[in-house]
Amino acid sequence: MFNAQLLIRSSSGDTKVYSPWFPRQADNLRATAELAATSGGVLTVKVFHKNTEDTGDGSEYVGTSISLSSTGRDDAEFTGLKEMVRYQFTCGDATGDWVLFRMLPPVWFDTVDAS
């Protein structure tokens, strides 16, 4: 979904970048991030969501995020999302640190109703 993105931490603090909003395709999301290279920076991925008619930045999905400090992949599951979703990518640790990462395509799935 997002290939070869480079984030560099600035001297004024953590660098935060947001993806564009995209429509939810099911009730739940499994997101996977891959850290391809790093100079020691930490990549954190959070999910924000809101309804289509809502204005503003949306609400952070609290309690779940992805955090990578070494090369490799990590994923997280986000349930009960509103209509619109976006990612927040943060590069943090020390000034000048950077991360090279990509986001794999999201996996959407509905909640099973056992009744």
Sequence and secondary structure as in RCSB ss.txt:
>XXXX:A:sequence
MFNAQLLIRSSSGDTKVYSPWFPRQADNLRATAELAATSGGVLTVKVFHKNTEDTGDGSEYVGTSISLSSTGRDD
AEFTGLKEMVRYQFTCGDATGDWVLFRMLPPVWFDTVDAS
>XXXX:A:secstr
 EEEEEEE BTTB EEEE   EE  SSEEEEEEEEEEESS EEEEEEEEE TT  SS EE TT  EEESSSEEEE
EEE S  SEEEEEEEEESSTT EEEEEE   EEE      
